[in-house]
Every structure is written in C-alpha cells, then in structure tokens.
Amino acid sequence: MNYELFIAKRIIAGKKYKNSISSPIIKIAITAIALGIMIMLIAVATASGLQTKIRDKMAGFKGHVQIVNYDNNNSDVSTTPINKNQDFYPEFKNIEGIKNVQIFASKGGILRTDTDFEGIVFKGVSIDYDWTLFKEYLVAGKLPDFSQPRTKGVLLSQTVVNRLQLQLNDTIAATFLKTTSSKLPSNRKYIITGIYNSGFAQFDKNMMIGDIREVQKLNKWTENEVGGFEVILDNFDNIEAKGEEIYSEISLTLNAKTILESYPAVFDWIKLFDNNVWFIIGIMILIAGINMITALLVLILERVQMIGILKALGSHNSSIRKIFLYNASYLILKGMFWGNIIGLSIIGVQYFFEIITLNPETYYVATMPVHISIGAILALNIGTLVLCFLMLIIPSYIITKINPSKSIKFA
C-alpha cells in the first residue's frame, strides 16, 4: 500500500471517533453487534439445553429404543412376557453405537395411605439398569440394592411423596391389578429408599422404580420372563438409523420402537426450538448488518474530503473501499468480542447457579438448562462476521461516486 493510503488507514483506524459526528453512530453499531451475538448465543444455548435435557430424561425413563412384544406396544404396563434369553441380550453383537441393553417389566397399581391413594406404574429393573438419570435427580436416600435375594426398596418421585405426605424410609402399602391367573388384586408393602425429582411431570406423577423380581412375582412370571428391553445409545443423533438396525436384528414376534415414535408430540415440540433459533439468528444478523451499513455510510460521508484527496493523488476506488471495509470489520470484531464476553458470562451464570426457573408441567424441566459447544460458538461468530462483511460491500460502492474535484473544492 502506498504512503497516502497508509496515512488514510491510520486516520480511520486510529479510534479518533470521540469528537466526530460518527461517534454515536459507531457506538450504536458496536452495541448492536454485541447485543446480536449475546442474544444468539443465549438462544442457541437455551434451545440446545432444553432439547438435550428433555431427550436425556426421556431416555432415562424409557431408553432410546424399547423392544417389546407387539401386544404391549400401546401400553406402559407389561402384559405379555418375553423370554429374557435373546441373541441380542446382554449386547448386540452386530450393531455398534449401543451403550447398554437392560431388561424391565412394569405393573399398574395403587399406593395407599390411611387418608389418601395414588395410581402408579411400578417399573421393575435389574442390576443391568443404567442409573445415570436417577443419580443426577436423587434428592434424598439412595438407589435400591439389587444384590440381595429380595429387594423391597423402591424409588418414588418427590411429587408422589408430597401428595401422599410420605417421608424417606416410610413403608408404603400398594395394591396391584389382578392377573390372568388370579382374580384377586395383590397387596404388597415397600420401603421408600430413595426420592427423586426429575422435573418431568409426565413421569414423576406416577412412576415407581423397584426390583424386576417383584413385578415378575406379581405377574406370576418366571425369572426368565420380562416385559421388554431398553436400549441406550451412545449418540442420540443416530436414533432413527439405530432403531431400524435393531428392528432388523430382533425376532419377528418383537417390535422395536424409538422414543421418537412413542412420544412424537414431545419431539415435534422440541423441534420447533430450532425454527425459533434460526429466526432469532436471522433477525439479529439483519439488525446488526443494517447498523453497520449506517455506520459505514456515516464514516464515508464524514471523510469525503479525504477520499477526494486520495483519488486526486491517484488511489483506486477499490483500494479506498478496502480501507473502509477493513475498519468496519474492526468495529464488527469489537462488538463480537463484547457480545461473546457478556453472552457466555450469562450462560455460565445460569449453568452454575440455575437462576432462571421454569414450570416443569409445561417445559419438562424445573430450571432453564443451557448447553453450547465450541463448534456452535465458532459458527455463530464466523457466520456473523462474514454475513455482516458481505452486507457492507454494496454500500461501500458509494465511494466510486465521489468526485475528487467537488469533494476537495467544497471541503
């Protein structure tokens, strides 16, 4: 770059805006960029956090894929048993990406106290069960110990415990529906060894977790008969493909359903988050770009005399345009820097302190979860920089319309 262009660049890049007409416009443009980045980061983090948390909770209660008898497809209660001795249990040999295969059986019943009662689904599990979800949301007590010959301990949700006015280690009476071999209901007593609160009201309101051997006894099943199998995947993003692979590997008398198929309304709802995020990103980039265009035009009009002198000295339009575009990029980067600092700080505060709470009956979570990856942060920043820069190219052509003789004469 020749000497006069170097001087011009130093003049514009020297941050000498404090006493200029363009100073408030530039500050507004930087603020718009910062707010845009901040809002986009928060939108992506909250949407991704909600989607991830809801999916993890669904998988914690139901697994990513359930293998059940066709007779049990539309019921949360196991009615027809499946032989536990399957080729795919305890692991699929021909399918990769599977974290765990676990057995379960469930039975409908009623919990009773002296003054109240509550309908529940008793889900029996075994030693192969993945307790990751319940370890995270266990608020009191401990998980049931299945190493004993018979385990009467159960997990109940905080919702059910509060409704029945129970406490940890209380003994609770339960009545279960009659089986095909018995016309009378079965009465049992269990001990509340743990209390959980997942915030997923759909399951918290009626789910009791205990020993699968208890459900087998209630249903008059043998130890090799179970209600079904739950498959936990390594990566949720592959759930549809893995669901098809699993279905192709099991017996023709069994069916494999993903939680996407079992709860389509929930997953259709959380898919809408992506549309909202893209709308917010588009609006924020548009607003930031318009503010930067305004700032660029003000900078150009404020330095018409300098542009005329540079043209008179032989500088090309493209060279002068690059000066203003480079410095506009500097302003964009400055706004992005502060936007990232503020946005990531807000996300961090919510992650560690959970300040913002939600209604679990509506959002399936008690606090606003946040989750954002390095890739998403880089994509937002690079995309914002590139798009805002591209939006400035056409307005910068106003420099080509400036006449050197007129701009110098009337300066």
C-alpha positions in Angstrom: 0.0 0.0 0.0 1.4 3.4 -0.9 2.1 6.2 1.6 -1.2 8.1 1.2 -3.3 5.0 1.7 -1.3 4.1 4.7 -1.9 7.5 6.3 -5.6 7.3 5.5 -5.9 3.9 7.1 -4.1 5.1 10.2 -6.6 8.1 10.4 -9.6 5.9 10.2 -8.3 3.0 12.4 -6.9 5.4 15.0 -10.1 5.3 17.0 -10.4 9.0 16.7 -14.2 9.0 16.9 -14.7 10.6 20.2 -15.3 14.1 18.9 -16.6 13.2 15.5 -20.1 13.2 14.1 -19.9 9.5 13.6 -19.0 8.7 17.2 -22.6 7.9 18.5 -23.4 6.0 15.3 -20.4 3.8 15.7 -21.2 3.2 19.3 -24.7 2.2 18.3 -23.3 -0.2 15.6 -20.9 -1.8 18.0 -23.6 -2.2 20.6 -26.0 -3.8 18.0 -23.3 -6.3 17.1 -22.6 -7.1 20.8 -26.3 -7.5 21.6 -26.9 -9.6 18.5 -24.0 -12.0 19.4 -25.2 -12.1 23.0 -28.8 -12.9 22.1 -27.8 -15.5 19.5 -25.5 -17.3 22.0 -28.2 -17.4 24.6 -30.9 -18.6 22.1 -28.7 -21.4 20.9 -27.6 -22.4 24.4 -31.1 -22.5 25.9 -32.7 -24.3 22.9 -29.9 -26.9 22.8 -30.0 -27.2 26.6 -33.8 -27.9 26.6 -33.5 -30.3 23.7 -30.6 -32.2 25.3 -32.1 -32.3 28.8 -35.6 -33.4 27.6 -34.1 -36.2 25.4 -31.9 -37.4 28.3 -34.8 -37.6 30.6 -36.9 -39.5 28.2 -34.1 -41.9 27.6 -33.6 -42.2 31.4 -37.2 -43.3 31.9 -37.8 -45.3 28.6 -34.4 -45.9 26.9 -33.7 -44.7 23.4 -35.3 -47.8 21.9 -37.7 -50.2 23.5 -38.0 -53.8 22.4 -41.4 -55.2 23.5 -44.0 -57.7 22.5 -46.4 -56.4 19.9 -49.2 -56.8 22.4 -47.5 -54.2 24.7 -47.0 -51.5 22.0 -49.5 -49.0 23.3 -49.3 -49.6 27.0 -47.0 -48.6 29.8 -47.9 -51.8 31.6 -46.3 -55.2 30.6 -49.0 -57.7 29.8 -47.3 -60.3 27.7 -43.9 -61.6 28.8 -40.8 -62.0 26.6 -38.2 -64.6 27.2 -35.0 -62.9 28.5 -32.7 -65.3 26.7 -32.4 -63.4 23.4 -29.5 -63.3 20.9 -29.2 -59.5 21.5 -29.1 -59.6 25.3 -27.0 -58.6 27.1 -25.5 -56.9 24.0 -26.0 -56.6 20.2 -23.0 -58.2 18.5 -23.6 -56.8 15.1 -24.6 -53.2 15.9 -22.2 -50.5 17.0 -23.0 -47.4 19.0 -25.1 -49.1 21.7 -24.1 -48.3 25.3 -26.4 -50.6 27.2 -29.2 -53.1 26.9 -31.4 -53.5 30.0 -34.4 -55.5 31.0 -37.6 -54.2 32.5 -41.2 -55.1 33.4 -44.0 -52.9 34.6 -47.2 -53.3 36.6 -50.1 -50.9 37.2 -51.1 -50.4 40.8 -52.3 -48.0 43.6 -50.3 -46.7 46.6 -52.4 -46.3 49.7 -52.1 -44.4 53.0 -54.7 -44.1 55.8 -56.0 -40.9 54.2 -55.2 -41.0 50.5 -54.2 -43.0 47.5 -52.3 -42.5 44.2 -52.2 -44.5 41.0 -48.7 -45.6 39.9 -46.8 -47.7 37.4 -44.3 -50.0 39.1 -41.4 -50.3 36.8 -39.1 -53.2 37.8 -35.5 -53.1 36.7 -32.4 -55.3 37.3 -28.7 -54.9 38.0 -28.0 -54.0 34.4 -30.1 -50.8 34.6 -28.4 -47.5 33.8 -29.0 -45.3 36.8 -27.4 -42.1 35.3 -30.6 -40.1 35.3 -31.7 -41.0 38.8 -28.2 -40.4 40.3 -28.5 -36.9 38.9 -32.0 -36.2 40.3 -31.9 -38.2 43.5 -32.9 -35.6 46.2 -32.9 -38.0 49.2 -31.9 -41.5 50.2 -30.1 -44.0 47.9 -30.7 -46.3 44.9 -32.3 -49.7 45.5 -29.8 -52.5 46.2 -30.5 -55.4 43.8 -27.6 -57.6 45.1 -30.0 -59.0 47.8 -32.2 -62.1 47.1 -35.2 -59.9 47.6 -35.3 -56.1 47.5 -38.4 -54.2 48.9 -36.8 -50.8 48.4 -38.3 -48.5 45.8 -37.7 -45.1 44.3 -40.6 -42.6 44.4 -40.8 -39.1 43.0 -41.0 -36.0 45.1 -44.4 -35.4 43.5 -45.9 -38.7 44.7 -44.2 -38.4 48.2 -45.6 -34.9 48.7 -49.1 -35.9 47.6 -49.3 -38.9 50.0 -47.4 -37.0 52.7 -44.7 -39.6 53.0 -41.1 -39.5 54.0 -37.9 -41.3 53.3 -37.7 -44.9 54.7 -41.5 -45.0 55.2 -43.3 -48.2 54.4 -46.0 -47.8 51.8 -48.8 -50.2 51.0 -49.5 -51.0 47.3 -52.4 -52.8 45.6 -51.8 -54.2 42.1 -54.3 -55.2 39.4 -55.3 -58.8 39.2 -53.5 -61.1 36.7 -55.0 -63.6 34.3 -54.2 -66.4 36.7 -55.7 -64.6 39.8 -59.0 -62.9 40.1 -57.9 -61.1 43.3 -55.7 -58.0 43.5 -52.3 -58.4 45.1 -51.3 -56.4 48.2 -47.6 -55.6 48.9 -45.6 -53.3 51.1 -42.4 -51.5 50.0 -39.9 -49.2 51.7 -39.1 -45.8 50.2 -35.3 -46.0 50.0 -34.9 -43.0 47.6 -36.7 -39.9 46.4 -36.1 -38.4 43.0 -37.3 -35.2 41.3 -36.6 -35.2 37.5 -38.9 -32.3 36.8 -40.5 -34.4 34.1 -44.1 -34.2 35.4 -45.4 -36.8 32.9 -43.3 -39.5 34.6 -42.8 -38.0 38.1 -46.5 -38.1 38.8 -46.9 -41.9 38.6 -43.6 -43.7 38.2 -42.2 -46.0 41.0 -38.9 -47.8 40.3 -38.1 -51.1 42.0 -36.9 -54.7 41.6 -38.0 -56.5 38.5 -38.3 -59.7 40.5 -41.2 -58.1 42.4 -43.0 -57.4 39.1 -42.3 -61.0 38.0 -43.9 -62.4 41.1 -46.9 -60.1 40.8 -47.4 -61.2 37.2 -46.8 -64.9 38.1 -43.8 -64.9 35.6 -40.7 -67.0 35.8 -37.3 -65.4 36.3 -36.6 -65.6 32.6 -39.7 -63.7 31.6 -39.5 -59.9 31.3 -41.7 -57.1 29.9 -39.2 -55.9 27.4 -35.7 -54.5 26.8 -34.5 -50.9 26.8 -31.6 -49.9 24.5 -29.4 -47.0 25.4 -27.4 -45.5 22.5 -24.1 -43.6 22.6 -25.4 -40.9 20.3 -29.0 -39.7 20.2 -28.5 -38.2 16.7 -28.3 -41.7 15.3 -31.5 -42.9 16.9 -33.6 -43.4 13.8 -30.9 -45.4 11.9 -30.1 -47.4 15.0 -33.8 -48.1 15.6 -34.0 -49.6 12.1 -30.9 -51.7 12.7 -32.2 -53.0 16.0 -35.6 -53.9 14.5 -33.8 -55.9 11.7 -31.8 -57.9 14.4 -34.7 -59.0 16.6 -37.3 -61.7 16.3 -40.3 -61.3 14.1 -42.6 -61.6 17.2 -41.0 -58.5 18.8 -41.2 -54.8 17.9 -38.6 -52.1 18.4 -39.8 -48.5 18.9 -37.7 -45.4 19.4 -38.8 -42.8 21.8 -39.4 -40.6 18.8 -42.1 -42.9 17.7 -43.5 -43.4 21.2 -43.7 -39.7 22.1 -44.0 -37.9 18.8 -45.8 -34.8 20.3 -42.9 -34.1 22.7 -40.2 -34.4 20.0 -42.2 -32.4 17.4 -42.5 -29.7 20.1 -38.8 -29.5 20.8 -38.0 -29.5 17.1 -39.8 -26.1 17.0 -36.9 -24.7 19.1 -34.7 -25.0 16.0 -37.0 -22.9 13.9 -37.2 -20.2 16.7 -33.4 -20.1 17.0 -32.9 -19.7 13.2 -35.5 -16.9 13.2 -33.7 -15.1 16.1 -30.3 -15.6 14.4 -31.6 -14.1 11.1 -33.2 -11.1 12.8 -30.1 -10.4 14.9 -27.8 -10.6 11.9 -30.1 -8.4 9.9 -30.3 -5.7 12.6 -26.5 -5.8 13.2 -25.9 -5.6 9.4 -28.2 -2.6 9.0 -26.5 -0.8 11.9 -23.1 -1.5 10.4 -24.2 -0.2 7.0 -25.4 3.0 8.6 -22.0 3.4 10.4 -20.1 2.7 7.2 -22.1 5.3 5.3 -21.6 7.9 8.0 -17.8 7.2 8.1 -17.6 7.6 4.3 -19.7 10.8 4.2 -17.7 12.2 7.1 -14.4 11.7 5.2 -15.5 12.8 1.8 -12.6 15.3 1.6 -10.0 12.6 2.5 -11.5 10.3 -0.2 -11.3 13.1 -2.8 -7.6 13.9 -1.9 -6.7 10.2 -2.1 -8.4 10.0 -5.6 -6.6 13.1 -6.7 -3.3 11.5 -5.6 -4.0 8.5 -7.8 -5.6 6.0 -5.4 -8.0 3.5 -6.9 -11.6 3.2 -5.8 -11.0 -0.5 -4.8 -8.1 0.5 -2.5 -10.1 3.2 -0.7 -13.1 0.8 -0.3 -10.8 -1.7 1.3 -9.7 0.8 3.9 -13.3 1.4 5.0 -14.3 -2.3 4.8 -11.2 -3.3 6.9 -12.1 -0.7 9.6 -15.8 -1.7 9.5 -14.6 -5.3 10.1 -12.6 -4.0 13.1 -15.8 -2.5 14.5 -17.7 -5.8 13.9 -14.9 -7.7 15.7 -15.0 -5.3 18.6 -18.8 -5.7 19.0 -18.4 -9.5 18.7 -15.8 -9.5 21.4 -18.0 -7.8 24.0 -21.0 -9.8 22.8 -19.2 -13.1 23.5 -17.9 -12.0 26.9 -21.4 -10.9 28.0 -23.3 -13.8 26.4 -21.0 -16.5 27.7 -21.0 -15.0 31.1 -24.8 -15.1 31.3 -24.8 -18.7 30.1 -22.2 -19.6 32.7 -24.1 -18.0 35.5 -27.3 -19.9 34.5 -25.3 -23.2 34.2 -23.7 -23.0 37.6 -26.4 -21.1 39.7 -29.7 -22.1 37.8 -31.2 -18.6 38.4 -34.0 -18.9 35.8 -36.7 -21.4 36.7 -39.4 -22.9 34.5 -42.7 -24.7 35.0 -42.0 -28.4 34.7 -45.5 -29.2 33.7 -45.0 -27.1 30.6 -41.3 -27.4 29.8 -40.5 -30.8 31.5 -37.6 -29.2 33.4 -37.6 -27.2 36.6 -34.7 -24.8 35.7 -33.6 -23.5 32.3 -30.8 -25.8 31.1 -28.1 -24.4 28.9 -25.7 -26.2 26.6 -23.4 -24.8 23.9 -20.5 -26.3 22.1 -17.3 -24.7 20.9 -18.4 -25.5 17.3 -21.6 -23.6 17.7 -19.8 -20.6 19.2 -17.3 -20.5 16.3 -20.1 -21.0 13.7 -22.1 -18.1 15.1 -19.1 -15.7 15.2 -17.7 -16.6 11.8 -21.1 -16.5 10.3 -21.9 -13.1 11.8 -18.6 -11.7 10.7 -18.8 -13.0 7.1 -22.5 -12.0 6.6 -22.1 -8.5 8.1 -19.0 -8.0 5.9 -20.8 -9.1 2.8 -23.7 -6.7 3.6 -21.2 -3.8 3.6 -19.7 -4.5 0.2 -22.6 -2.9 -1.9 -22.9 0.3 0.3 -19.1 0.8 0.0 -19.6 1.4 -3.7 -20.8 4.9 -2.8 -17.0 5.8 -2.7 -16.9 5.4 -6.5 -19.5 8.1 -6.9 -17.4 10.7 -5.0 -15.9 13.3 -7.4 -12.4 14.4 -6.3 -12.7 18.0 -7.6 -16.1 18.6 -6.0 -15.2 17.0 -2.6 -11.9 19.0 -2.3 -13.5 22.2 -3.5 -16.3 22.3 -1.0 -14.4 20.7 1.9 
